[in-house]
Amino acid sequence: MSGIAHTTRFAPSPTGALHLGNARTALFSWLVARATGGRFVLRIEDTDAERSHEAALERQLAELRWLGLDWDEGPNVGGDRGPYRQSERAPIHAEALDTLATRALTYPCFCSPEELEFSRKAQLAAGRPPRYARTCAKLDADEAQRRVDAGRRPAIRFRVPDGRTIEFIDHVHGPQRFLSDDIGDFVIRRADGSVSFFLGNAVDDSAMGITLVVRGDDHLANTPRQLLLLEALGMRRPEYAHLPLVLAPDGRPLSKREGAASLSDLHAQGYLPGAIRNYLARLGHACGTDDWLDVEALSRHFDIARTSHSAARFDEAQLRHWQREAVTHASNDELERWLGARLDALGEEPKQQAFVAAVRGNVLLPKDADELVRVLTADVLVVEPDAAAQIAEAGADFFERAQALFVQFEGEFKNWTRAVAESTGRKGARLFMPLRSALTGTTHGPELAPLVALMGAERARHRLADAQVRASVR
């Protein structure tokens, strides 16, 4: 990017959970600010009173913090560009509406939804793109007042100038060019008195000093409307970067059936924030390295100009890859906190710490630790079919000898297994596979020595004895 220190923003509506597309937009906005030495602003677009909920907002803020994103200005932080809730910015919006009205750039529209839909269908049937037919554009002031006096509540439309070309450079899609004749006069204040997205969003971005707006490319067609408004108001226009959508693997909108529709879904499944950051930073963006990157390194490797023009597709395999990297780069203390109460069955803290150190290479998500804890603590071991076959192949004599030597060497793993090898003539997989099968009930898993230490000598000896009995019943 250029040497500009950009002020960016993320402006969620508190109407539900943050999905992956929102999260990527927030991350990219944050990375632009950090990469350029700028500022990141959080603004809440809560003007939809019926759908906005305080609980949803608190959840969104918590998820952003969990992801590792902080904001320089916004809710619970403050700053000199507030208020940071759009619902508290009504006086600013009203001033903008008054300015446009004074300049004769707006007019009241009394058209009903039914009339607008009829007009839209008629234009489509005639092969024309639907746009407002300016039905109310020529109403004189007296007629408009009579309708208001009769109880009709008008929307306010912006007069789009004819014959204009609106151009801007998008940081993702490059040069953009729109004709004003294709736009049509649009609503900037609804009949209920609330301002539309077109006006509120554009005015707030400019008034708050946002220099680069990062948002989804479903807003690309809104940008010329907003640029016309800012020009009419004499307000500075920001630059824009419109991100392609995030889709499911089959090309449809991402949904809960993929198991990753929202940040809260991923959080609940046990994905680590570093995994999501590394994954999202590469979702439709050429990061420049395949290496694991911490937060600071991510901003150094980020350039929004390297964002793909095409929609990105969610790839669970890639997310799991970065989760593996996150687990690998986490400290034992971090993983212990991550696994939390799942470790309680192991007993005291030192044993929990030893467990994390032993199994960290075999745990991708917290639920993966459950089976390992069960293996170490169960009184009755469940033996998988492959493990049962290994036990049967080794034979009862092998386990009788292994059990006797285990008692002799007091469970000291290295000396014990060496003695079992010398006594039975088995080595390598022929030695360790039946031992693992007998002691853990499975043919795969973490290194065996620390598992034996964690399960304790008495439990290990009983399992060897059970394997001897199992092997004798053929």
Order of alpha helices (4+ residues) and beta strands (2+ residues): beta-alpha-beta-alpha-alpha-beta-alpha-alpha-beta-beta-beta-beta-alpha-beta-alpha-beta-beta-alpha-alpha-alpha-beta-alpha-alpha-alpha-alpha-alpha-alpha-alpha-alpha-alpha-alpha
